[in-house]
Amino acid sequence: MKSSGRLGLALNEFANNPFSKTTPASFCGIAFILGFYGRVLTILVLLSLFTIVGFIILSRNRRVWIIFALFGIAGALFGYVSSPAGRVVKLARYWDCHGVIVDGEILPFADRRFDKVVFPVLVHRVFLNGRGEEIGEKILLSIRRTGKEWLPGDRFFAQLKIRRPENFGNPGSFDYVAYLARRGIYGRAFLESDLFLVPALERHNFFSFCRIIFRTSERLRRRFSQWLEKKVRQECNNPDDVNGFLQALLLGYRGFFTSSLAEDIASSGVSHLVVISGLHFATVAFFCYFLIRWFIRLCCPDILVSIPDRIVVVLLTIPILGFYALLTGLSPPSFRAFIFVLLPASLLFFYRPYNSMTLLIAAAVTIILTSPSQAFSLSFLLSFTAVAVIFAVSLPFGMSTRDVHNFFQRLKLWTYNFLWLNFCVQIGLFPLCLYLFHRFSLMSLVGNALLVPLVTFVVLPAGLLIMTLWFFWEKGAGLIFHWYGWVVSIILKILAFLGSFPSANIWSGKFSFLPVILYWAVLLSMVRFLRKSNLFIRWGILTLLPVVFWAGLQLDTISKDHSDFVAVVIDVSQGNSTFMRFPNGHTMLVDGGGFRTGNFDIGRYVIHPFLAEMKVTRLNTVVLSHYHADHAKGLFFFARSFPVDSFWDAPCIARENGVPDINGMFRRRGVYIPPYGEVFGAHHYGDVAVRVIHPDPGDLPRICTDVNRSSTVLVVRYGKTVLVIPSDVDAQVMQTLDLGVKDGDRIVLIAPHHGSKYSFLPDVFRKLDPCMVVASCRSYGKVRLPYQGLVKWCSEYGVLLARTDKDGAIFLKSNGKEWMYRTYGKKLHWTTNQCGTVFSETFREIPTSWKPVCRKH
């Protein structure tokens, strides 16, 4: 039977099979399994119970519902038992200690990035002050330069300073500490070079064969990655983006992404294409199936007399898929894809029929029981939701090609089915993307329609062919890569074009999970009532659903006038970023933080989630004080994608190495950029006055020789309360500034230059007489901020000192007469008792109420 006929039979079988009526029960099973995912436990359990009870009464197939419920409850209990909460962390005794000698072992799999390699390390023993202790816990070891090929199973001794993992202390921040704890990782360390690692004798154990497999796959993966990077540098015009795309597409290394490429992919809505997923494994399985089948029938057909060809093909294909999973680092997406391909292959081996939704639930249960931490992964929730939407919404409405014999008619129906599937997946994921990422790209419909076929049938198969040839014939792989790099460059141009429409992004603030559940319930109900409707009604009604959902969210996030002025000093590690919302609803962001090294996007992963938590979906004004990385790099995301009305550029355009052209990106988007002469001076937003007092436009030729000294200084006044934002100016500049303060003013000062000693002068601070000083800083390595002289001065004069490194985000609120403050605090994961330091998943904020900013004397 032809493939088109099989597709038609599958569609008809699913539509007419009584088991397809249990689709809501399947979602209930997943809801139970994911019930321990977070705060949505109560909502999911109650909704699932009501749904199951209702369908048990209405449905004849009651056993299925009971089985789903039992599997779901078992999954939830297993997840709760496997949680790291309550575990005693032995490594906690050695956090931030000097002179710690570690006896460690490299674990699979290393994460190679453009500036370093990150190894998971099992710490067997720790030595400190002549005493040793057995540990048996994991850390992440980052090495900037590696001259030796470190592989899984290698033992070493090294003197490391182990630090505990930390979160950003802002509302809405990703819980990185809990993410690592679920993988058994409780520490991190950094080395400039692997010359500081002393290799130890390898110790063979019972699992030496598995160790050989791990070492072989890791060696091949890393060598092919290096060869790929070298060929890209030689062949391609834009090597950084091409290399980042191919490293992620073929090997699962996502640490090579440039900021522009990452934002192009996100804005195009095709992030799933650069994740090792079911698409990759289906492609490998497809080629293996036909190649092995062809080889057997050509070379040794006698085997088929006693064994069916599909049995032989399955026996040979599964090991190949397993090795490919290891070759791509056995990341959670690749592990899930391997399980999802393994299950139907096993059923095929035993001649067992299966249903699509049954396969989905079985894969979910298998993955969670074998690796419970994956249920906490966002990609797990997204991938299984997408597959569930395909089975429950897309396939029942698909058009069969069984009785169509004309090629062009079949091609037309195939195209329709593909576009319909793409449309249904986007409709199904729409509320989940807004809930998880607070954004949804409308270009995902176009991006998936263009790029999925191109990547599926051209780029990915050719890349896998190059990888296979490289194992046996490196020169042949290089010949194919000559034109392959040109094709990838076309893909990147399409991505850049689709990502150049930031207005196509839909933004949302934080909302509860209940609207998402209601959205899916309505979507499933529509599937039942739209079965006999025509195509235009079906597409139109399903399109109307996300429009109504988004309109409802807008009603909840509409800005309202408030009588208070709110300012938040955001925790961006070693950097500055201050958000302000004025009583008339005007919003302003001053600086965006950022790291000098690495490609971590502070704006996208830290500041934007905070703004979503504050239900801010548009910034009226963005201000950049100066072009240093710890102030400017985090604004890349806002310059590329986020809705912004106006941008106040830094007075001196002297960018530090690695800092993007923020001005150029805002200008290309058509954002209004006033000249600095217009920025300098006073701006009124209702009763709040924002004054830019430094640098003077006439002094720019002289002062621009020093980027820090030329930083923009803002003074924000609301009644008797004053907020001073001096950025990175030094003490000498602070002496010359006329802040316009008056007797009786309540002044809050954001410490200049993160509270360093070069910006602290007791006479200047005494003259300013602030009632509170806020230091946006992070102490690490040899850098100790804030300066101890500033800490001592605040203590002596009774000035309240708040620090983002200890207190997290600092919230300030003024009614025009008095300041109130609260600190968000860090998410507390560590509690100390008689047993030692215990990991806990209980979070709390410090403090939980507003306190007045007042003097102690």
N, C-alpha and C positions, 0 to 999 in steps of 0.2 A: 504493500500500500504506500502511496506517495505521502510525503511529509505534509502537504497541504490537506490531504484527507484526514491524516491523523490529528491535525490541529482542529479540524471541524468536528471530528468525533469527540475529542477531548472537551471542546466547548459545549457540545450538546449533552455529553455525559454529565458534565458538571451542572448544567442548567436543569437536567431532568433527574439527577440523583437525589433521593430523599436526604442523603447525608448533607447536601449543600444547605439544607434548611437549618442546620446547626451552626451556621456561621456566627451568630451572636454568642452561642455558647463557647465557641473557640476564643472569642475575644474575652469572655469571662475567665476562661482558663488562663490566658496570658495575663489578665488583670490580677488574678490570684498569685500567679508566679512572680509578677512584678510588684506584688503588694508591699514588699519590704523596701521598695525603691526609695521612699522618702516620706514626705509629709502627706502624700496622697493616699496613704494606706487606708485610712478610714473611708474615704470617698469611694475608692475602688472596691473595697470589700462590700460595703453596703449596696452599691449599685449592682455588683455582681450577684449578691444574694437575692435582691429583688428580681433581677432578670432571670436567674435560674429558677426561682420559685414560680415566676409567671410562666416560663416556658415549660416547666414540668407539668403544670396544670393544662396548658394548651397543646403541648406536643405529645405525640404518641411515642416518640423515641426517647423515653425517659432515661434509659440506661446510659445513653451517651452523655447526658447532662450530668449525671451523678459521677461518671468517670472523669469528666472535665473538672468538676468541683474537687474531687479527691486528688487529682494530679496537681491542681492549682494550690490547694492547701498544703500538700506535701512540699511543693516547691517553695512556698512562703516560709514554712517551718525550717526547711533546709537552709534557706538563705539567712534566716535569723540565727541559726546555730553556727553557721560559718562566718558570721560577722566578726571583725577584729575587736569589737567592743569588749572590754574587760581583760584584755591580754596585758600581761606584765612585760614591759619593754626593757630588756637588759641594757641595750645600747644607751638608754637615757643617762646612765651614770657617766658616760664618756662624751656626752655632747659638749662641744666647745672646750675640750681639755687639750692642753699642749703635750707633746711627747707621747702620743698614743701610737703603739706599734700594732698593726693589724695583720693577722694571718688570714688571708682571703682567698677565695676561689672565684674565677670568672664564670658567670652563668650565661646561658643563652637567653636572649640574643642581644648583641650590641646594637646601639642606635648610632649610626654614622651621620654626622651633620657637617655643614660646610666649615665650621670653625672648631669642632671638637668631636670626640667619640665618647659616648656615654655607655658604661658597662654596668650591668647589674652584678653585684658582688655578694657572695655569701661569706659573711664574717664568721670564721670558725672560732678564732680566739682573739683576745685583745690583751695586750701587755701594757701596763702603766706602773711606773715606779718599781720595776722589778717583780711585779705580781701579775699573774695571768688568770684569765677567766674564760670559760667556754661560753660562747654567745649563740651561734646558730641563727642569726638574723641577717637580713639583707640591707644593703645600702646601694645608692647610685654613685658611681665613681666617674667623674668627668675628667678627661685628659685632653689637653689642647693639642699636643704634638705626640704622635706615636711613631716610633721607629721600628718597633717589633710587632709581629703579627700575633696579637693576643687572641686566644681561642677559648671556647668553653672547656672547662676542666683544668685550665692553667692555674697553678697555685703561686702565690707571691707573698712577700713581706714588704710592708711600706709603713712609713710614719705619716699618718693622716690626721687632719683635724676634722672630726666628724661633727657636722652640724645637723640640727633637727630640721625637718621640713617645716615650712611656714606658709601660711596663706596671706593674701592681701587683706587687710582689715577693713573692707568696704562692704556695704550691703550689696548683695547680688554676686559676690565674687565666687569663682569656682573653688570648690573644696578640694584643693590639691593634696592636703594632708590625708584626708580620708581615702582619696583615690590611691595614694601610694600604700596606705596601711592595708587596704584590701588585697594588695599584691604582696604583702608581707615586708614592705620596705619602710624602715624607720630612721633612716639617716642619709646624708649626702656628703660627698667630699669632692675636692677639686685638686688636680695636679697640673702644673704647667707642662710637664713632660713625663713620659714613662721611664725616663732614666732613673727616677726615684723609686721605681718598683724593682725589687730583688726577686728574680724567679726562684721558686722552690721546686723540689723534686716532685714529679707527678705521682699521684697515688691512684693506682688502678683499683676499681671496685667491681662489684657484681654486674653493674650496668655499663661495663666498658664498651659493649657493642653500641649501645645508645649514644654513649659519649663520642664514639668514632663518627657516627652519623651526624651528630650535632656539630662536631668540629669540621667535618668535610663540607657540610652545607654552609656553615658560617664562613669558611675559607673561600669557597666559590662565590658566595654572595659579595664578600668584601672585595675580592679581586675583580669581579665583573663590574662592581660599582666604580672602582678606580679606573678600569679600562674605559668604561662608558664616559666618565668625566673627562678623560684624556681625549677621546674621540670628539666629544662635543666641543672642547676648546679648539680643536684643530679644524673642524668642519663647519661650525655654525657661527652665524653673525651675532646672535644674542645668546651666548653660551650659558649665562647664569639662569635664565628662565627655562631654556631647553633642558639643561641638566637637572634643574629642580623638578620639572615635569616628568622626565623619564625616570629619575631615581624613585619618585613616588609611584609612578604607573607600573614599573616593572619589578621593583625591589622592595617597595614599602618604606623607603627612606623619605620622610616628609620634612626633615630638618634642612633641606636644601632650598626650600621655597624662599624666594625673595618676597618682600612685602607687597610689591605690585602684582606679582603672579598670584599670591594667596588671595588678594582682594579681587582680582579678575575672576578667579574661580568661584569665589563666594558670590560675587555680584551676578555671575552667569547662572548660578544655581546648579552647578555640575560637580559639586564636591565629591560625589560618590564615584566619579570616574577616576579619581586619583587615589582611591583607596583599594587595596587588594581585597576584592569581594567576590561575590558569586559570579559576576561577569567574567573575571579572570579564570576562575575554576571551570566554569561552563565552557569557556573557549578551549582550555587545555583538554578537558574531557571530550569535547566534540572532535578535536583533531586526533587525539589518542584513539578514540573509538574507530574512526574511519581508517586511520593509518594502520592500526594493528589488525583490523579486520581485513583490509586489503592485503597486508603482508602475509597473513595466515592463509588466505585463499590462494595467493600466488605461489608461496614457497612450500607450505606444508598443509595441503588440503586434507590429507589423510586424518589429521587430528579431529576434524569436524565430523568424522564418522561416529566417534564415541562421545564427543563432548560438543555441545552447541557452541557456536562462535561467540555468542554474547557472554557465556560463562568465562571463556578464555579472555575475552576483552576486558571484562570486569576485573578478573584476577590480575591482569597486567596494568590496568589503568589506575586502580586504587593506590598501589605503591608509588606510581609516578605523581599522582596528586598529593600524596603525603610528603614526598620529597620536595615538591613545589611549595607546599605550605611551609616547610622548614627553610627553603631557600628564600622565602619572602619574610622571614623573621617570626613566623607563627604569631603574628599580631592578632588581637581579638577578632577583627573582621575576617582575616584569612582563616582562623580557626573555625569561626561560625560557617563560613562558606564551605570549608572542607566537610564539616559535619552534615551540612545540608545536601551536599553532593553524595556523601558516603551512604546516607540512609536509603535513598532510592536505588543506588547501585547495589546495596546489600539485599533489598527486597527483590530486585531484578535477578540477583544470583539465586535466591531461594524460590523464584517463581511466585512471588506474592504480589497481588495487586495492591494499590494504594490510592488514597484520595489526597488531593492537593492540600486541603485544610488539615487533614490528619497528619500529613508530612510536616506541615508548618508547626503544629503543636508539638509533635514528637521531637523535631529539631530544637525547639525552644526548651523543652524539658531536658533533653540530653545535654544541651550546652550549659544550662544552669546547674544541673546536677554534677557535671564534670568540672565546671569553672564558675562558681557562684558569683564571683566578682564581676563577671561580664554583664550581669543583669543591671548593674549600676552604670554601665556604659551608655552614653547617649547614642552611639552608633548602633547598639543592639536594639534600642527602642525604635529608632528610625528605620533600620533595615527590615525588622519584622513587621512593623506597621505598613511599610511599603509593599511587602510581599502579601500581607493580609488584604490590603486594598486591591491588589491585582486579582487575588482569588475571589474576593467577595463582591467586588464592584465591577472591575474591568472585564473579566472573563465571561460572566453571565450575559453581558451585552455585546460580546464580540460577534463578528460576522463570519460565518463558516465559509470555507472555500472548497468544501467537499465535492459539490456538484458543478463547480466551475472549471471548465477545461481550457478556456481561452487564457493565454499567458498574461495579456494586458489587463484583463478583468481580475485575474488573481493578484497581479501586482497592485492594482487599485485597492483591492480588499486588504491585502497585506499592509499597504500604507495606511489605510483607514484604521486597521486594528492597532498598528503601532502608535499612531497619533492618539487614538482613544485611550490606550494603555498609559501613555505619557500624561495625558490630561487627567485621568483618574488618579494616578499616583500623586500628581501635584495637588489636586483637590483634597485627597486624603491626608497629605502631609502639611497642608496649609496651616491648620491651627497648632499642630505640634511644633512646627518651625517657629511660629510666633511665640509660643510658650517657652521654648528652650533657648532660642537665639534672638528673639525680639525683632526679627526681620524676616522678610520673605521677598525673593526676587521674582518679579513677573517675567524676567528674561529667562527663567528656568524652562518655560514652555518652549521657547525658541531654541535655547541652548541645548536641551536634551534632544529635540527633534533634529538638530543639525549635527551635534557632536557624538551622540550615542551610536548612530550607525557608522560614522566615520572611525571612531575609536574601536568599536566592536569588530568591524569587518576589515579594517586596514591597519590602524596604528598598533593595536594590541597584538594581533596575530603576527605582524611583521616584527614587533619587538621581541615576542617570544621566540620567533624563528632566529633572530639575531643572537638571543641568549643561548639557544640550543647549538647553533653553529659555533659560537665562541668556545663552547666546551670541547669541540672536536677540531674545528678549523677556524682559527682566529682571523686569518687573512680573508676568508670568505665572508665572515661576519662584518669585517671592515668595508668590504665592497658593497654590501647591501646597505650599510649605514650611510654611505655616501648620499643616497637619495632619501633615505629614511629621515635624516635630520631636516631635509627640506620639507617633508610632509608634516613633521612636528612643528616646524616654524609656521606653517599655514594654520595649524590648530591653535597655536598661541596668538596669531593675529585675529582669529575669530573670537577667541576668549577676550582679547584686549578690546575688540569692537563691542562685544556684548557687555563688557564691564564698563564701557564708557558712558553708560546711561544710568547714572546714580538715581535719577528720578523714577526709575522702574522699581526701586526697592520700596516695600511697604514696611513701616516701622510701628512698633507697639511698645507700650510700657508693660510692667509686670501685671499679671492677672492670675487668678486661681486656675486649677486644673479642671474644675467642674464644667466651664464652658466648652472645653475640648471634648469631654465625655458626651455632653449634650449634642455637640456638632456631629460626632461619630454616630450617635444614636439616630439623629435625623438622616444622616447619609445612608445608613443601613435600611431605614424605613423607606427612603426614596427608591432603593434598589427593588424593593418589593412592588411598589406602586407604579414604577416606570417601565415595567417589563414589556408592556404592550404599546408604549408610546412611540411616536416617530422620532427620527434622529434629532430634528431641530428642537423639539420640546425637551428631549433628554439632555442635550448639551446646554440648552438655555437654563433649565431649572438647576442643574448641577453647578453652573456658573454663578447663579444667583446665591447659592448657599454661602460661599466664602465672602461674597460682597456683604451679605447681611451680617455675617459673623464679624467682619472687620468694622462695619458701621457701629455695631454694638460696643466694640472695644473703644471706638473713638468717643462715644458718649461718656465712657468711664474715665478717659484720659484727657478730656478737655481741661485746659488750664483755667483755674479760677483765681480771682484776685484775693490776695491775702494782705492782712495788715502788717505782717512781719517781713523783715528782710532776712533771708537765710543765706548763709555762706558755709561751704563745706570744703575743708582742706582734705583732699583725697589722698589715701595711702597709695603712692606709686613707687614705693621703695626709695632709692636714692634719686630724688627728682622733685619737681614741683608741679602741682595741678590744683587749681582752686575753682570750684563751681559756685556761682551766685545766682539766686533767683530773687528779683525785686518784687515789692508789693504789687506792682501793676502786671506781673506775670512775665516780664522780660527776663530772659536767661542769658548768662554769660559764662564762658569757660576761659580761664586764664592759664595758659600753658597745658601741656599734656603728658609730662614725664617722659620716660624712655630710658633704654639702656644703650651705652656706647657700643657694646659688642653684642653679637647674637642677633636673631631676627624675631624675637618675641615682641608682638605688637601690643603695647600697653593700652593704646587707645581702643583697640577692638576687643581685647580680652579682659580689661580691667575697668576702664572709664565708661565704656558703653554699657556694660551690665549695671554699673552704678546708676547711670542716667535712666536706664530702664526701670530700675527699682524706684527711682524718684518720679517715674511716669513722665519723663521728658523725651519727647520724640522729635524735637527740633531745637536747635540752638540759635538764638537771635544774634549773638556776637561771640566770636572766638578771638582771643588775644594771644599773641606770641611775644614774649618779652625779649628773647634773644635766641640765636640759632645754635645753642648747645644741645647735645643729644638728650640730656636729662630734662629738658624743657620742651623740645621741639619734636622729637621722634614720635611721641604718642599722638601728635596731631595729624599724622599721615592718614589714619583711618577717617578722620573728620574731613580732611581735605579731599579724599577720594570719593566718599560715599554718603556720609551723614548729612541730613538737611541743615544748612547753615545760611543765615541771611547776610552777614557781613563779617569780614576778617580784618582785624587790626594787625598789620604786619610789624615785625621788629624794625626799629629805626635804622639799624645797621645790618645790611645783608652780607654777613660774613659767616658762612656755614662751616660747622665742624665736619670733619670727615665722617661719612656715613649718614649725615642728616639729609633727608630728602628736600626737594624744592617745594616747600609748602605753598609759597606764594604762587608759583606757576600752576600747581594743581587747582587751587581755588580759582585762579583767573580763567583756566580752561573750562571750569564749570559755570562761569558767569556769576560767581559770588562777588558782591560789591567789596572792593578794597580801597578805602579812602586813603589819600596821601597822608604822610605823617603830620604834615602841618595842620591837617584837619583833625587828626586824632589828638594831637597835643592840646591840652586845655580841659574844659569842663563839659560833661555830658549829663543830661538830666533824664532820669527814668522815673516819672512820677515825683515822689518826694525824696528820692535817692539821687545824690550827685556823685558822679564818678569823674575824678580829675586825674589826668595824666600829667605829672609834674616833672618827669625826667625821662630822657635827656632833652634839653632845649634844642629846637631845630637849628639855631645858630651855632651850637657847639658840636654838631655832628662831625664835621671834618676832623676836629681835634680828638674827640672822645671815642670815635669808632675804632681807634687803634687797639682798644681793649674791649672785647665783646662783653665781659661781665660788667665793667663799669658803665657800659652804654645800655644796660638793661632797662626796659620800661618799668617805671615805678608808678603805681596807682594808689590813690587815696579815695576811699569810698566813705561818704558821710550820709548818715540817716539820722536826722535830729541831733542828739547829743552823743551818738555812738559813731565811732570812726574805725574803719578797717584799713590798715596800711599793708600793701603788697609790694615790697621793695625788690623782689626777685633776687638777683645775684650781685647787687652793688656792694662795694666794700664800705668800711667805716668812714673813710675820707669823703666818699660821695654822700653818705648819710649825714655827715656834718653840714654839708652845704645845702641840703634840701629844706625848702619851706613847705612843711606839711599842712600849714594852715590850721593847726589845732588851737583850741581855746581853753580857758579855764573851765573846769567842770566836764570836759569831754571824757567819755569812756573809750579808751583806745585799746584795740586788739592789734598786735603786731605779728605778722608772719615773719619769722626770723630771717634776715637777709642771708643769702648764700647757705641755706640749710643750717644756720646756726654755727658757722665756722668761726675760728678765732680771727680771721682776717676781716670779718664784718662785725666784730663785736668791739665796742668801745664803751666803757662804763659811763663816761660823761654824756655820750649821745643817748644812751638808753635812759639815763637818769633824767635828762632834759625832756625826752619824749614822754616819760612817766606812763608806760603802758600798764593796764590792769591784767593783761594776759599776753603771753608770748607763745606762738605755735611754731614748732620746728618740724618741717617736712624732711625727713632724713632716714637713713638706714646705716647703722654701724656695721662695717664688715672689713675684714683684713686689717690693714694698717690705718684705715680711715675711722676715726672715732668722733662721731657727731651725735648731739651737739657739743660744742666746745665746753669743757668743764668749767671754764671761767664764767660762761653764761649761765650754766646750771647753778653755780654758787651764788652769782649775783641775784638771780631770781629767788633763791632761797632766803638770802639776807634781806631783801626788800619786800618779801611777801608777795611776789608776782607769780601768778599761776603759770606754770610751764606745762604745755601739752606736747606730746611727741607722737608722730605717726608710726614710728617703729615699735612703740610699746602700746599706744592707745588706739591704733587704727585711724580710721577717718574721724576728724574732729568737726562736729556740727556746731555752728554758731547761729544764734537767732537774736534779732534786735527788734524792739518795738519803738525805737527812736529815743528811748530813755535809758534802758538798761540792756546789757548783754546777758544771754543765757547760753549755756554750752552743754554738750554731751559728747562722749566719745563712743564710737561704735564698738571698739575693742576687737581683739582677735577671737576667732572661733577656738574655744578651749577644747583641746583633745587630750590633755595630759593631766591626770590627777595623781597625787602622791598619797600613799597610805602605808601601812606597815609592810606590805609586800613589795613596795617600791613604786616606780612610775607606771601607771596603768593607762592604756589607751581607752578613751571614751568618746562616744559620738554625741554627747550632750553639748549643745551650743548655748551660749548666753551672751548677752551684750553688757558692756560695762561703761557707764552706768545705764540703767534702764529708764531714767527720768532726767529731765532738764534741771540743771543747777545754775544758780546765778554766778556770774563772774564778779568776784569782789576781792578786796584787799584784806589781808590778815590783820592789819593794824588800823 
